[in-house]
């Protein structure tokens, strides 16, 4: 009889332990799911942030390229006008000198200054043209990858 009692007690203990294990599983599963879901949400938020940052970088890069292109066009046009103005003034002074008019010291200094300006402005215009060709080449080929 002792063995039957022991078997009944062991069976009740086994059932109680099973019940405790089932209750623990019921409690732990939702907690585990919440932990897993929050980790997934954090990862998704991180990925979304990286995607947004990438979009902003592309937009910023495109805006910078457009500004560089606009700046190069503006510089080229500006120096083209400045060269034309300086050359026009220089031609007038040279024509006066060629016609026999004695140029004053101020006019002679102005003439030398205009000659230097024409050279400087043409150099800056060439630099702007180089920059413009670089930006146009980048637009045609797309951004360079490192």
FIKOLTOR-877499 format. One record per residue: x negated, y, z of N, C-alpha, C in turn; residue number from 1. Coordinates in Angstrom, 3 decimals, padded with zeros to 6 digits. Layout:
{site {X Y Z} {X Y Z} {X Y Z} NUM}
...
This chain:
{site {-000.797 -001.178 000.000} {000.000 000.000 000.000} {-000.847 001.252 000.000} 1}
{site {-001.917 001.066 000.551} {-002.845 002.170 000.603} {-003.256 002.621 -000.789} 2}
{site {-003.385 001.732 -001.655} {-003.797 002.082 -003.006} {-002.686 002.801 -003.758} 3}
{site {-001.456 002.488 -003.490} {-000.352 003.173 -004.132} {-000.272 004.601 -003.638} 4}
{site {-000.466 004.798 -002.347} {-000.464 006.149 -001.800} {-001.616 006.959 -002.387} 5}
{site {-002.735 006.334 -002.475} {-003.901 007.024 -003.029} {-003.659 007.380 -004.502} 6}
{site {-003.005 006.449 -005.194} {-002.732 006.714 -006.616} {-001.753 007.863 -006.762} 7}
{site {-000.707 007.930 -005.918} {000.286 008.999 -005.952} {-000.383 010.323 -005.612} 8}
{site {-001.215 010.362 -004.591} {-001.903 011.587 -004.183} {-002.856 012.031 -005.291} 9}
{site {-003.581 011.082 -005.853} {-004.514 011.413 -006.941} {-003.759 011.947 -008.145} 10}
{site {-002.598 011.352 -008.418} {-001.781 011.808 -009.540} {-001.263 013.220 -009.293} 11}
{site {-000.832 013.496 -008.053} {-000.363 014.851 -007.711} {-001.504 015.858 -007.798} 12}
{site {-002.688 015.478 -007.326} {-003.856 016.371 -007.407} {-004.197 016.636 -008.876} 13}
{site {-004.140 015.561 -009.673} {-004.437 015.697 -011.104} {-003.416 016.623 -011.769} 14}
{site {-002.155 016.455 -011.435} {-001.098 017.301 -011.996} {-001.279 018.743 -011.539} 15}
{site {-001.609 018.938 -010.265} {-001.820 020.296 -009.734} {-003.012 020.954 -010.423} 16}
{site {-004.098 020.188 -010.592} {-005.272 020.744 -011.282} {-004.955 021.081 -012.738} 17}
{site {-004.164 020.231 -013.366} {-003.743 020.499 -014.748} {-002.916 021.761 -014.839} 18}
{site {-002.026 021.922 -013.861} {-001.180 023.109 -013.810} {-002.020 024.358 -013.582} 19}
{site {-002.979 024.265 -012.676} {-003.876 025.404 -012.425} {-004.677 025.732 -013.685} 20}
{site {-005.167 024.709 -014.358} {-005.926 024.930 -015.596} {-005.044 025.574 -016.664} 21}
{site {-003.806 025.130 -016.783} {-002.883 025.707 -017.764} {-002.583 027.159 -017.434} 22}
{site {-002.353 027.455 -016.145} {-002.114 028.839 -015.728} {-003.339 029.722 -016.010} 23}
{site {-004.506 029.189 -015.723} {-005.737 029.948 -015.983} {-005.879 030.233 -017.477} 24}
{site {-005.558 029.245 -018.297} {-005.635 029.434 -019.750} {-004.648 030.496 -020.211} 25}
{site {-003.430 030.459 -019.625} {-002.415 031.445 -019.990} {-002.874 032.851 -019.601} 26}
{site {-003.561 032.993 -018.484} {-004.037 034.307 -018.042} {-005.284 034.729 -018.821} 27}
{site {-006.206 033.807 -019.038} {-007.483 034.132 -019.677} {-007.317 034.403 -021.170} 28}
{site {-006.431 033.695 -021.838} {-006.265 033.875 -023.290} {-005.907 035.316 -023.671} 29}
{site {-004.893 035.914 -023.058} {-004.584 037.299 -023.429} {-005.741 038.253 -023.120} 30}
{site {-006.411 038.020 -021.996} {-007.548 038.879 -021.645} {-008.648 038.721 -022.690} 31}
{site {-008.911 037.489 -023.090} {-009.919 037.245 -024.120} {-009.510 037.891 -025.442} 32}
{site {-008.218 037.767 -025.766} {-007.735 038.366 -027.005} {-007.879 039.882 -026.967} 33}
{site {-007.526 040.494 -025.851} {-007.646 041.950 -025.722} {-009.107 042.362 -025.856} 34}
{site {-009.999 041.618 -025.228} {-011.429 041.920 -025.326} {-011.899 041.783 -026.772} 35}
{site {-011.496 040.704 -027.432} {-011.875 040.490 -028.833} {-011.305 041.591 -029.718} 36}
{site {-010.029 041.934 -029.503} {-009.374 042.961 -030.323} {-010.037 044.316 -030.123} 37}
{site {-010.393 044.646 -028.883} {-011.043 045.944 -028.657} {-012.421 045.973 -029.300} 38}
{site {-013.122 044.839 -029.285} {-014.425 044.771 -029.968} {-014.239 044.943 -031.472} 39}
{site {-013.193 044.297 -032.016} {-012.912 044.452 -033.446} {-012.541 045.893 -033.772} 40}
{site {-011.732 046.513 -032.927} {-011.325 047.896 -033.135} {-012.540 048.819 -033.081} 41}
{site {-013.427 048.587 -032.128} {-014.636 049.409 -032.030} {-015.478 049.259 -033.288} 42}
{site {-015.585 048.033 -033.792} {-016.356 047.788 -035.016} {-015.693 048.478 -036.215} 43}
{site {-014.369 048.402 -036.277} {-013.655 049.061 -037.373} {-013.819 050.576 -037.296} 44}
{site {-013.766 051.113 -036.090} {-013.960 052.559 -035.921} {-015.364 052.946 -036.352} 45}
{site {-016.335 052.143 -035.978} {-017.727 052.412 -036.368} {-017.872 052.371 -037.891} 46}
{site {-017.303 051.339 -038.520} {-017.363 051.229 -039.977} {-016.658 052.403 -040.653} 47}
{site {-015.499 052.796 -040.133} {-014.770 053.934 -040.702} {-015.589 055.216 -040.570} 48}
{site {-016.271 055.364 -039.439} {-017.127 056.535 -039.245} {-018.271 056.553 -040.239} 49}
{site {-018.885 055.394 -040.476} {-019.976 055.307 -041.448} {-019.487 055.597 -042.862} 50}
{site {-018.307 055.089 -043.187} {-017.732 055.359 -044.512} {-017.461 056.847 -044.674} 51}
{site {-016.880 057.471 -043.667} {-016.596 058.906 -043.719} {-017.886 059.712 -043.844} 52}
{site {-018.905 059.322 -043.095} {-020.188 060.025 -043.165} {-020.781 059.897 -044.563} 53}
{site {-020.662 058.716 -045.153} {-021.152 058.516 -046.519} {-020.416 059.405 -047.508} 54}
{site {-019.105 059.500 -047.345} {-018.325 060.379 -048.232} {-018.759 061.834 -048.086} 55}
{site {-018.941 062.260 -046.839} {-019.358 063.644 -046.594} {-020.745 063.910 -047.172} 56}
{site {-021.641 062.931 -047.057} {-022.982 063.085 -047.627} {-022.921 063.230 -049.144} 57}
{site {-022.061 062.442 -049.783} {-021.924 062.523 -051.242} {-021.362 063.877 -051.646} 58}
{site {-020.343 064.328 -050.923} {-019.742 065.634 -051.233} {-020.762 066.741 -051.031} 59}
{site {-021.497 066.671 -049.932} {-022.508 067.686 -049.624} {-023.605 067.684 -050.688} 60}
{site {-024.028 066.513 -051.095} {-025.059 066.389 -052.121} {-024.576 066.977 -053.451} 61}
{site {-023.337 066.682 -053.815} {-022.780 067.212 -055.066} {-022.672 068.734 -055.005} 62}
{site {-022.267 069.259 -053.850} {-022.172 070.714 -053.705} {-023.551 071.351 -053.801} 63}
{site {-024.548 070.730 -053.185} {-025.906 071.271 -053.259} {-026.427 071.271 -054.684} 64}
{site {-026.152 070.201 -055.430} {-026.599 070.142 -056.822} {-025.911 071.225 -057.650} 65}
{site {-024.625 071.435 -057.400} {-023.900 072.471 -058.131} {-024.468 073.848 -057.799} 66}
{site {-024.790 074.076 -056.521} {-025.387 075.361 -056.130} {-026.768 075.550 -056.745} 67}
{site {-027.565 074.481 -056.776} {-028.890 074.568 -057.395} {-028.764 074.899 -058.877} 68}
{site {-027.823 074.242 -059.538} {-027.594 074.503 -060.956} {-027.148 075.941 -061.171} 69}
{site {-026.230 076.410 -060.353} {-025.736 077.781 -060.471} {-026.856 078.778 -060.195} 70}
{site {-027.670 078.505 -059.173} {-028.780 079.385 -058.822} {-029.800 079.447 -059.967} 71}
{site {-030.092 078.305 -060.563} {-031.058 078.267 -061.668} {-030.523 079.050 -062.868} 72}
{site {-029.246 078.905 -063.170} {-028.649 079.662 -064.283} {-028.686 081.175 -063.994} 73}
{site {-028.353 081.519 -062.765} {-028.365 082.932 -062.381} {-029.780 083.503 -062.483} 74}
{site {-030.770 082.776 -061.945} {-032.153 083.249 -062.014} {-032.616 083.421 -063.456} 75}
{site {-032.301 082.444 -064.297} {-032.699 082.527 -065.698} {-032.083 083.752 -066.360} 76}
{site {-030.787 083.945 -066.188} {-030.110 085.102 -066.786} {-030.664 086.417 -066.241} 77}
{site {-030.890 086.463 -064.923} {-031.400 087.681 -064.292} {-032.761 088.056 -064.869} 78}
{site {-033.673 087.085 -064.939} {-035.015 087.399 -065.433} {-035.030 087.650 -066.931} 79}
{site {-034.096 087.061 -067.652} {-033.975 087.347 -069.083} {-033.616 088.828 -069.283} 80}
{site {-032.685 089.310 -068.475} {-032.284 090.727 -068.552} {-033.439 091.627 -068.126} 81}
{site {-034.116 091.261 -067.029} {-035.233 092.075 -066.535} {-036.372 092.137 -067.558} 82}
{site {-036.675 091.028 -068.234} {-037.711 091.027 -069.272} {-037.299 091.956 -070.397} 83}
{site {-036.053 091.875 -070.832} {-035.573 092.720 -071.934} {-035.659 094.202 -071.556} 84}
{site {-035.274 094.546 -070.315} {-035.337 095.941 -069.881} {-036.785 096.442 -069.827} 85}
{site {-037.661 095.637 -069.252} {-039.065 096.044 -069.139} {-039.702 096.160 -070.520} 86}
{site {-039.403 095.226 -071.403} {-039.948 095.291 -072.767} {-039.442 096.532 -073.496} 87}
{site {-038.174 096.871 -073.305} {-037.603 098.053 -073.960} {-038.311 099.324 -073.496} 88}
{site {-038.513 099.459 -072.175} {-039.219 100.630 -071.659} {-040.662 100.655 -072.150} 89}
{site {-041.288 099.496 -072.193} {-042.674 099.402 -072.646} {-042.783 099.786 -074.118} 90}
{site {-041.856 099.337 -074.930} {-041.858 099.675 -076.364} {-041.704 101.182 -076.552} 91}
{site {-040.822 101.794 -075.744} {-040.640 103.253 -075.856} {-041.941 103.983 -075.532} 92}
{site {-042.620 103.563 -074.475} {-043.886 104.209 -074.120} {-044.948 103.958 -075.179} 93}
{site {-045.000 102.762 -075.729} {-045.978 102.453 -076.780} {-045.693 103.262 -078.048} 94}
{site {-044.412 103.426 -078.367} {-044.055 104.221 -079.547} {-044.465 105.671 -079.351} 95}
{site {-044.289 106.194 -078.145} {-044.723 107.560 -077.862} {-046.230 107.684 -078.016} 96}
{site {-046.956 106.707 -077.497} {-048.423 106.733 -077.598} {-048.856 106.600 -079.048} 97}
{site {-048.184 105.759 -079.821} {-048.529 105.560 -081.235} {-048.204 106.805 -082.074} 98}
{site {-047.211 107.578 -081.664} {-046.839 108.766 -082.433} {-047.761 109.945 -082.123} 99}
{site {-048.704 109.763 -081.218} {-049.683 110.806 -080.935} {-049.411 111.600 -079.684} 100}
{site {-048.350 111.267 -078.965} {-048.053 111.977 -077.728} {-049.047 111.510 -076.665} 101}
{site {-049.620 112.478 -075.969} {-050.551 112.153 -074.894} {-049.735 111.719 -073.674} 102}
{site {-049.952 110.461 -073.240} {-049.220 109.947 -072.076} {-049.850 110.492 -070.800} 103}
{site {-048.988 110.828 -069.854} {-049.484 111.303 -068.562} {-050.027 110.113 -067.770} 104}
{site {-050.724 110.415 -066.695} {-051.273 109.353 -065.850} {-050.135 108.499 -065.286} 105}
{site {-049.025 109.132 -064.940} {-047.864 108.398 -064.411} {-047.309 107.460 -065.471} 106}
{site {-047.214 107.947 -066.704} {-046.693 107.113 -067.788} {-047.644 105.947 -068.085} 107}
{site {-048.945 106.198 -067.988} {-049.913 105.120 -068.223} {-049.810 104.052 -067.124} 108}
{site {-049.661 104.494 -065.866} {-049.484 103.529 -064.772} {-048.180 102.741 -064.955} 109}
{site {-047.136 103.459 -065.383} {-045.857 102.802 -065.624} {-045.997 101.759 -066.731} 110}
{site {-046.770 102.097 -067.739} {-046.979 101.177 -068.856} {-047.691 099.902 -068.380} 111}
{site {-048.735 100.055 -067.559} {-049.452 098.891 -067.027} {-048.532 098.079 -066.105} 112}
{site {-047.752 098.797 -065.285} {-046.815 098.114 -064.386} {-045.770 097.337 -065.191} 113}
{site {-045.262 097.927 -066.272} {-044.271 097.248 -067.112} {-044.869 096.015 -067.789} 114}
{site {-046.116 096.128 -068.229} {-046.778 094.972 -068.839} {-046.868 093.817 -067.827} 115}
{site {-047.234 094.165 -066.589} {-047.339 093.148 -065.538} {-045.960 092.574 -065.212} 116}
{site {-044.951 093.435 -065.165} {-043.595 092.961 -064.873} {-043.102 092.003 -065.954} 117}
{site {-043.394 092.328 -067.218} {-042.962 091.452 -068.310} {-043.568 090.065 -068.119} 118}
{site {-044.855 090.015 -067.788} {-045.506 088.714 -067.562} {-044.888 087.992 -066.364} 119}
{site {-044.714 088.731 -065.259} {-044.147 088.120 -064.050} {-042.732 087.608 -064.295} 120}
{site {-041.915 088.448 -064.925} {-040.532 088.058 -065.168} {-040.443 086.876 -066.125} 121}
{site {-041.323 086.838 -067.133} {-041.311 085.701 -068.048} {-041.722 084.420 -067.316} 122}
{site {-042.692 084.532 -066.399} {-043.081 083.364 -065.597} {-041.940 082.877 -064.727} 123}
{site {-041.253 083.809 -064.087} {-040.119 083.430 -063.233} {-038.966 082.884 -064.075} 124}
{site {-038.805 083.418 -065.265} {-037.758 082.914 -066.154} {-038.097 081.476 -066.581} 125}
{site {-039.374 081.209 -066.849} {-039.793 079.850 -067.192} {-039.553 078.890 -066.020} 126}
{site {-039.839 079.354 -064.803} {-039.584 078.523 -063.617} {-038.098 078.209 -063.483} 127}
{site {-037.268 079.221 -063.717} {-035.819 079.014 -063.635} {-035.354 078.046 -064.725} 128}
{site {-035.952 078.149 -065.912} {-035.608 077.236 -066.998} {-036.011 075.805 -066.648} 129}
{site {-037.190 075.651 -066.039} {-037.624 074.319 -065.596} {-036.650 073.750 -064.569} 130}
{site {-036.274 074.575 -063.608} {-035.329 074.127 -062.577} {-033.985 073.771 -063.200} 131}
{site {-033.549 074.565 -064.167} {-032.284 074.295 -064.848} {-032.356 072.983 -065.610} 132}
{site {-033.468 072.719 -066.266} {-033.589 071.466 -067.010} {-033.637 070.272 -066.052} 133}
{site {-034.237 070.456 -064.868} {-034.271 069.378 -063.873} {-032.858 069.065 -063.395} 134}
{site {-032.088 070.096 -063.057} {-030.727 069.853 -062.564} {-029.841 069.263 -063.659} 135}
{site {-030.026 069.701 -064.906} {-029.237 069.132 -065.998} {-029.620 067.676 -066.228} 136}
{site {-030.920 067.373 -066.107} {-031.375 065.990 -066.261} {-030.776 065.107 -065.165} 137}
{site {-030.698 065.628 -063.935} {-030.105 064.873 -062.832} {-028.622 064.630 -063.071} 138}
{site {-027.931 065.622 -063.663} {-026.503 065.438 -063.955} {-026.313 064.349 -065.011} 139}
{site {-027.225 064.286 -065.984} {-027.093 063.315 -067.048} {-027.422 061.902 -066.565} 140}
{site {-028.463 061.776 -065.747} {-028.913 060.452 -065.321} {-028.298 060.000 -064.020} 141}
{site {-027.716 060.916 -063.260} {-027.157 060.577 -061.960} {-028.214 060.745 -060.896} 142}
{site {-027.839 060.596 -059.634} {-028.794 060.796 -058.554} {-029.849 059.697 -058.551} 143}
{site {-031.064 060.103 -058.203} {-032.160 059.154 -058.129} {-032.021 058.332 -056.856} 144}
{site {-032.383 057.069 -056.944} {-032.347 056.222 -055.760} {-033.765 055.988 -055.291} 145}
{site {-033.934 055.922 -053.983} {-035.266 055.703 -053.420} {-035.491 054.249 -053.138} 146}
